[in-house]
Amino acid sequence: MNVKNNKRYKTSSEKIETAFLALMERNGYENVSISDICQCAGVNRSTFYAHYDDINDLVIKIEGKFAHSMAIIFDFGCKQDHNTFVSMFEFVKKNKHFYKAFLSIPYATLAEKNIKNQILSNMQQKVKGAFSSEIELYYRASFFGAGIKEMARLWLERGCKETPEQMAQLLKQEYGTRDVVI
């Protein structure tokens, strides 16, 4: 029986996610249908619906996994050193199919907003007094996050020609050497 958390269920889920990411990268988010996903993944529509309510649910679940993994790299906002940024760029490169597709979405998704709020909350505790107000922290963190997102998008677009180490160095040069990067 294909029950949640058994191997067959997880394999079907992985196939669906892999197919969706490949289709989204190739055709763009707006041009992917459930039929396309099922055909590419080699599963029935009923299998798709056993895992996801619709394409938006699929996107939220996939992105949630990646956003959580990224948040772990940054220790939910508590780590912002050079090695952390090297790890971030290594993770992006390792998962370039997801990030190429994800970074093409022109708006902030729910998972991205949730992780951002969690990171901001942790950062407020870490950097108390470093900023004149919480609003300053919020805007600076937003600016910094948008910059990193665009750097990653351009890096992927260029085929990851620079190493993760070089990308982290570019960040360091752009944002300085302060303990608190933002």
N, C-alpha and C positions, 0 to 999 in steps of 0.2 A: 504494500500500500504506500502511496506517495504522500507521506505525512510530513508536516513541517519538521525541519532539523534532521531528517534522514538523508542519506547520501544522494538518493535520486532526486529528492526535492531540491537540495542545494545545487546539484548539477544542472537541473533545469533553470534555476534562478541565475546561475552563472552564465549559462548559454544565452538567456534572454538579455542579461545586462551587457554581455560582450557584443551581441548582435546590435543592440540599441546604440552602444557607443560607436561601433563601426559605421552604422547607418547615419548617425548624427554627425559624425566627422565628415563623412562623404557628402551627405545631402543637406545638412543643416537641420536644426531642431524642428522647424516648422514643416519640414517635408518628410517626416517619419510617421508611418502609421503602424497600428498594432498588427495589421496583416503583414506589413514589411518585416517587422520584428520577428513574428512567428515563422515566416518563411525562411528568413536568414538564420534563425536559431534552430530550425527544424523541430518546432513544437507546435501543438495545437493551440487555438485561441483559448480553449478551456484551461490549458496549462498556464497560459499567460495570466488569466483571470484568477487562477488559484493562488498566484503570487502577488498580483498588483491589481488595484482598482481600475487604473487607467495609466496613460503615459505620464501624466503629472505625478502620480504616486510612484512610478518607477524612477523618475528623475529625483524626486525627494529622497527616496531610499538609497539610490546610488550616491548622490551627492552627500547625503548624511554620513555614509561610510568614509568617504574621502575627506570630508570636512573634519570628522572626528580624528582621523589619522593625522591630519595636518595639525590639529589642535594639540595632539599628543607630542608632536615634534617640538612645538613651542611651549610645552608644559602648560598649556592653557593660558598663555600670556606671561608666564613667569620666566621664560628664557628668551633672550633676544641677542645672543652673541654670534660671533662669526661662524662658529661650528654649527650652530642651529640653522643659520641661513644656508650653509653648505648642505646640510641634511635636507632642508626644504627643497632646494633645487635638485638634489639627487632624487627625492621622492617624486617631484614633478616630472623629471626625465623618465623615471622608471614607469610612470603612469601617464605617459604623454598622450595616449589616445583619449583617455578621459579628459585630461586638462585641455587638449586642443578643442574638444567639443564643448566642455564646460565654459571655457573662457570666451567662447563665441556667443554665449547667451548674454544679451545686452542689459540684463537687469540682475540685481542681487536676489538670489533664491532664498527660500525659507531657511534651509540648513545653514547657508552662509550667514544670514542675519542672526540665527540662534547662536552659532559658534562665536561670531563677532561680539555679541552681547556678553557671552560667558568670558571671553578673553578680556574684554573691557572691564568687567567686574573684578577679575583677578588683578589686572594691571592697576586699577584704582587702589587696591590694597598695597601693592608693591611700591608704587611711586607717589604715595601720599606726600603732599607738600612740594613735589617737583614741578607742579603746574599751578597756575594761579586759580584754576577752577576745573571742575569736572567737565565743563563744556569745552575748555581748551584741550583737555586730554581726548575727549570724544572726536573733535575735529582733527586734531593731529594724527590720532590713530586711524581715522577714516582716510585721511590724505595718504598716510604711509601705506595702508592696506591697498588702496587703489593703485599706488605706484608699483608696489610689488606685483600685483595682479597684471598690470600692463607690461612690466618687465618680463614676467613669465610668458605672457601671450606672445610678445615679440620674439623672445628666445626660442619658443617652440616653432613659431612661424619661420624662423631662420634655420631650423633643423638642429637646434642645440649645439651650434658650432663652438660656443665657449663652454668651458668646463663649469660644473657647479661651483668650484672654488673661485673661478674668475667672476662669476655672477655675484657671489657673496662679496667679493672684493669691490665690485662696482657699487653694491648697496652701501658698503662701508664708506666708500668715497663720497657717495651722494648724501648720506645722512649723518656722517661724522663718526666720531669714535666715542661718543658719550655712552655711559653704561646703559642708559635708557635711550634706545634708538630713536623713538618717536619724540 
